[in-house]
Amino acid sequence: MTAEPAAPFRIAIYYAPAAGDPLALAAASWFAAAPRQAITAEPRQYGFHATLKPPFRLRDGYGWADVLAAAGDLARGIPPFPLPRLAVAAPHGFLALCETAPSASLQALADAAVAEPDHLRALPTAAEIARRQPQRLGAAERRMLDRWGYPYCFATWFFHMTLSQRLDAAGHAHWRAEAETHFAPALATPRRVDAIALFVQPAPGAAFTEAARIPLGG
């Protein structure tokens, strides 16, 4: 899928399964179910994904063509690789699909996605930094926030595909069991990371949507 947004408010580089992947279909039905609307509002806004380069505004003088060029350069340098088996977990109190074993290839992709296109990123505003609640971050996360505009990069990055907002103990017990059942068939299918996805947010507060998929390895 390809689009040409003239001036998106923000852009992100994600791992996201292709539209026909059973994991994408399972996620779509997870987010669409009425009983789950209250716990999935925030992840629905950002789209089903694992963050590689978090949402950023473009620096003055750059446009969509520059984003496509930088993403193409990034993707050409990384061959496709197997995605580790995923499982439902609860990092930082929210439900997510997380890798069950570390992957050097996945870490390398995330590292490159943060660093290589960073010339496109406008510096965050004071308000954007404040929304990250820097006073609650550890020293390493604060250094990443100051340098890259996001607390979880490089050594602090972790693969996660968010399924819910933060939950209390009762909500966690209920929804984790439901998520494990819901996603089990899709997670049983082996898959490869063979593309990066460019998601765009057309205006403040709008939902992110996939605008382009760039194959790895050229």
C-alpha positions in Angstrom: 0.0 0.0 0.0 1.4 3.4 -0.9 0.1 6.9 -0.4 1.5 10.4 -0.9 0.5 12.5 2.1 1.4 16.1 1.2 2.2 17.2 4.8 1.5 14.7 7.5 1.6 15.9 11.0 3.8 13.0 12.2 5.5 10.0 10.6 6.5 6.7 12.3 8.5 3.7 11.2 7.0 0.5 12.4 7.1 -3.2 12.1 3.5 -4.2 11.1 2.2 -7.4 9.7 0.9 -7.3 6.1 -2.9 -6.8 5.7 -3.5 -10.5 5.0 -1.4 -11.9 7.7 -3.4 -13.8 10.3 -1.8 -11.6 13.0 -3.1 -8.5 11.3 -6.6 -10.0 11.1 -6.5 -11.1 14.7 -5.5 -7.6 15.8 -8.2 -6.0 13.7 -10.9 -8.1 15.4 -9.3 -7.5 18.8 -9.6 -3.8 18.4 -13.0 -3.8 16.7 -14.8 -5.7 19.5 -17.2 -3.5 21.4 -16.4 -4.8 24.9 -12.8 -3.9 24.4 -13.3 -0.3 23.1 -12.5 1.3 26.5 -9.1 -0.6 26.9 -8.0 -0.2 23.3 -8.6 3.5 22.5 -5.0 4.6 22.7 -3.4 1.6 20.8 -6.1 1.9 18.1 -5.1 5.5 17.5 -1.5 4.5 16.8 -2.3 1.4 14.7 -1.2 -2.2 15.4 2.6 -2.2 15.3 5.9 -2.5 17.0 7.7 0.8 17.1 11.0 1.1 15.3 11.3 4.8 15.0 8.7 6.6 17.1 6.4 9.3 15.7 8.2 12.5 14.7 7.5 15.7 12.9 9.5 16.5 9.8 12.2 19.1 10.0 11.6 22.2 7.8 12.8 21.6 4.3 11.9 17.9 4.1 8.9 16.2 2.6 7.3 12.8 1.9 9.8 12.1 -0.9 12.6 12.5 1.5 11.0 10.1 3.9 10.5 7.4 1.2 14.2 7.9 0.1 15.5 7.5 3.7 13.3 4.5 4.4 14.4 2.9 1.2 18.1 3.4 2.1 17.4 1.9 5.5 15.5 -1.1 4.2 18.1 -2.0 1.5 20.8 -2.5 4.1 18.9 -5.1 6.1 18.0 -8.6 4.8 14.7 -10.2 5.8 14.9 -12.4 9.0 12.7 -14.6 11.1 10.5 -12.9 13.7 10.9 -14.5 17.1 7.9 -16.3 18.5 5.6 -13.7 20.2 3.5 -14.1 23.3 1.1 -11.9 25.3 3.0 -10.0 28.1 2.4 -7.0 30.3 5.3 -4.6 30.0 4.8 -1.4 32.0 1.3 -2.5 33.0 -0.3 -2.7 29.5 -0.9 -5.8 27.4 1.3 -6.4 24.4 2.7 -9.0 22.1 6.4 -9.3 22.9 9.2 -11.5 21.7 9.9 -14.6 23.7 13.6 -14.6 22.9 16.0 -11.8 22.0 16.8 -11.2 18.3 20.0 -9.5 17.2 18.5 -8.9 13.8 15.4 -7.2 15.3 17.5 -5.0 17.6 19.7 -4.0 14.6 16.7 -3.0 12.6 15.3 -0.9 15.4 18.7 0.7 16.0 19.1 1.6 12.3 15.5 2.9 12.1 16.2 5.3 14.9 19.5 6.6 13.8 19.7 6.5 10.0 16.6 8.7 9.1 17.1 11.0 12.2 18.2 13.9 10.0 14.5 14.2 9.0 13.2 14.6 12.6 12.3 18.0 14.0 13.4 18.5 17.6 10.5 17.9 20.0 8.8 20.9 21.6 8.9 21.4 25.4 5.3 20.2 25.5 6.1 17.0 23.6 9.0 16.3 26.1 6.7 17.0 29.0 4.2 14.4 27.8 6.8 11.8 28.2 7.0 12.6 32.0 10.8 12.7 32.1 10.7 13.1 35.9 9.5 9.5 36.1 12.1 8.0 33.7 15.4 6.3 34.7 18.7 7.9 33.7 19.1 5.8 30.6 15.6 6.5 29.4 16.1 10.2 30.0 19.3 10.2 28.0 17.4 8.6 25.1 14.6 11.1 25.4 17.1 14.0 25.3 19.0 12.7 22.3 16.4 10.9 20.2 13.1 12.3 21.4 11.9 9.0 22.8 12.8 7.1 26.0 13.1 3.6 24.5 15.8 3.4 21.9 18.9 1.2 21.5 19.7 -0.3 25.0 16.3 0.7 26.4 14.2 -0.5 23.3 12.0 -3.5 23.6 9.8 -5.1 20.9 6.1 -4.8 21.8 2.8 -4.7 19.9 0.4 -2.9 22.2 -3.0 -4.4 22.8 -4.4 -2.3 25.6 -4.0 0.7 27.9 -2.5 0.3 31.3 -4.7 -2.0 33.4 -5.3 -2.5 37.1 -4.9 -6.0 38.6 -8.4 -7.1 37.9 -8.4 -5.8 34.3 -5.0 -7.5 33.7 -6.2 -10.9 35.0 -9.3 -10.7 32.8 -8.0 -9.3 29.6 -4.6 -11.1 29.5 -6.4 -14.5 29.5 -8.7 -13.3 26.8 -5.8 -12.0 24.7 -3.9 -15.2 25.0 -6.9 -17.2 23.7 -7.7 -14.7 21.0 -4.2 -14.5 19.5 -3.1 -18.1 20.0 -3.9 -19.3 16.4 -2.2 -16.4 14.7 0.9 -16.6 17.0 1.3 -20.3 16.0 2.1 -19.2 12.5 5.9 -18.5 11.9 6.6 -15.2 10.2 9.4 -13.2 8.9 10.2 -9.5 9.1 10.5 -8.6 5.4 9.4 -5.0 5.3 9.1 -1.8 7.3 5.9 0.2 7.4 5.6 4.0 7.2 2.6 5.2 9.2 1.4 8.8 9.1 -0.8 10.9 11.3 -2.5 13.5 9.1 -3.4 15.9 11.8 -3.0 16.2 15.6 -5.2 13.7 17.4 -6.0 11.8 14.2 -5.3 8.0 13.9 -2.1 6.8 12.3 -2.6 4.8 9.1 -0.2 2.8 7.0 1.0 4.9 4.0 3.8 2.7 2.5 5.6 -0.6 3.0 9.2 -0.8 2.1 10.7 -4.3 1.5 13.9 -5.2 3.3 16.9 -6.1 1.4 16.0 -4.0 -1.7 
